[in-house]
Amino acid sequence: MSWIGDNLGLIWEQLREHLYLAILPVILGLIISVPLGYVATRYAWLANPLIAFGGILYSLPSIALFIVIPAVLGTKVLSTVNIIVALTIYTVSLLIRNVIDGLRSVPPDVRQSAIAVGYGALHRVVAVDLPIAVPVIFTGLRVVTVANISMVSVGAVIGIGGLGELFTLGFQKDFLTPVVVGVVLSLALALIADVILVTLQRILTPWARVATPVAEVA
């Protein structure tokens, strides 16, 4: 406990870095995945190749990707850009399938009704397709977010790992407390992030809460 009290500044700094490195790629990945998913549903022949390519990308070892990216981008080895780019790639590779499946789940008659009342393509996607696809997309988003929070710690291997650097510190000094602190905070971050996403999904899909009691009564 005395170590925790003496190192609150270090713990807070690593926690903030961990959050930044984990959440920013999720946001960037979502921004990239939604238009890619839309294109894949508009041109159906693209869907399976995109999903397959995403599976290949996700199979790449994270440590190898963290090391290769500086050579590809010309960034410094200790740049946070490397972690952000790598985790954005992982986010897109996982999320693209959910976006495609979510947009495919929109009933054709709903889509046709939107077109009939004058919705343009972009307006229909934003106002009709995406809201219906939210539950499927958020399922993937929850998995990706928790996975990113876990994988950020791997970046400690190259000196940028948020809470993972507490693991390195503990192992180097053969001292368990920093490791325990890192593990507990990582689990807490994952749990809090998941609760936030579930809450956000409920806010974005109010009709789901209304439909459940009706179904039970029926």
N, C-alpha and C positions, 0 to 999 in steps of 0.2 A: 504493500500500500504506500510505503514511503517513496518508492520509485515512481509510482503513478503521480503522487503529489508533486514530486520534484520535476516531472517531465510533462506536465499538462500542456505546456506550449508546444512541445514536439508532437504530442498525441493529437492536438487540435490541428496542427499544420498538416500532418499526414492524413487526418480524416478529411480535411477540406480538399486536399489533392486527390484523395481516393474518390470522393464524390464527383469532382470535376472530370476526372479521367473515365469514370464509369458512366455518368449520365450524359455528357456531351455526345459521345458516340451513339447513344440510343436516339437522341434527338436528330442527329445528322442521318443516322440510318433510316429512321422513319421518314424523314423528308425525301430521301432517295428512293426508298422502297415503294412509297405510295404511287408516284408517277410510273415507276417501272412496272408495278402490278397492274396499273390501269392499261398501260401499253400492251402487257401480256394478255389481258382479258379482251382487249379490242382486236388484237391480232393473235388468235388462239395458238397458232403454230409456234409462237415464242415462249409460251408458258412452260412446257416441259424442259426445253433447253435451259431456261433461266433457273428453274428449280434445281436441275441437275448440276448446273454450274455453281449454284449457291452451296449445294452439298459438298462439292469438291473444295470450294474455298474454306468451308467450315472444318474440313478434315485436316487442313494444314496445321501443324504444331504451332502454338502461339509463340513459343520462345524463338523458333526459327523465323517467324514472321517479324517479330520485334527486331531481330538482328538484320534481316534482309532489307527491310523498309528504308533505313538510313542510306543504304547503298543505292536504292532505286530513286529515292526522292532527293538525295544529296543533303539530307539534314544531319545534324550532329547526333552522335549515338545517344547522348543524354537528353535529347529534345523530347518534350512531352508530345510533340506532333506524331512521333512514331507510334506511341501507344494509342493515341486517338484514331489515327488512320487504321491501325490494325483492328481495333475493336469496332470501328465503323464497318469495316469489311465483314467481320463476324456478324454484326447486327443485321446488315443487309442480307447476308447469306441465309440467316435464320428467318428473318421477317418476311422476305419476299414470298415465301410459300403461303404464309398466313394472309398477306394482303391479297394475293391471287384468289385463294379460297374464299376469303371474305367477300370480295367483289363478285365472285361467281355465285355466291349464296343469295344475291339479290334476285327475287322472283321476276321472271321475264314480264309478267303482266304489270308489275309495279313499275318496271322500267318503261314499258310501253305507255302506261298511263301518264308518266311524267313527260314523255315526249309529246303525247297528245295534247297536254295542257300548255305546251309551248316552252318547256325547259330545253335550253341548249345543252350541248354535251358537257361542258364544264360545270354549268349550273346543276345539271342532273347528278353528276358525280359527287359534287360537294353537298348538295341538299338532300339527295335520296340514297345514292349508292353507298357512300362512306358511312352515314349514320347506321344503315342496316348492317354494314360490314364490321362495325365497331367491336362487337363481342369476339369475333374470330381474330381480328387484328390485335386486340388487347390480350388475348390468350398468348399469342406469340410475343407481344411486348413484355409481358410479365416474365416469360422464360428468358428472353434476351437480357432484360435488366438485371435479373438475379445472376445470370451467367457472366455478365460484364463485371459486376461487383466482385465476383469470384476471380475472374481472370486478371483484373488490374494488379492483383498481388504478384502475379507471375512477372510483371514488369520490374520487380525488385532485383531480378537477375541482372538487368542492365542498369540498375541504379535509380529507376523511376517506378515506384510501385505503390505509392500511397501507404496504406496500412501494411502492405507486404514488407516495407522497409523495417517495420517493427519485428517481423519474423527474422529478417536477416540480422538485426541487432541482437536479438535474443540468442540466435544460434552462434553468432560470433563470440559472444560473451559467456556462452553456456549458462544463460539466465532465462528462466521460464516466463517471468512476468510479462515482458514485452510481447512474447508470442501469444500468451493468453489474452492480453488486451487487444491485440490485433485480430484474433479469432472472434472474440466476443463482439467487437465493434463491427466486423465484417458481417457477422450473422444478424446483428441489430439493423445494419443498413439494409440488408436484403429483405428483412421482415418489414421494416418501415416502408421501403420502396414498393413492396408488393401490396401493402395495405393502401398506400396512396393511389396506386394504379387501379385497384379494385373499386375504391371510392370514386375515382374519376370516371371509371366505366359506368358506374351506377348513375352518376350525374349526367353523363352523355346519353344514356339510354333509359330515360324515365319510363318509357312505355313497357320495359321489361318488368318493372316492379308492379305495374298495373295489371299486366297480363297474367302474372302468377296466381293471384287470388281468384281471377275469373276462371282460370283453368281448373283450379281446385274445386270451385263451386260446381263447375260443369261435370 
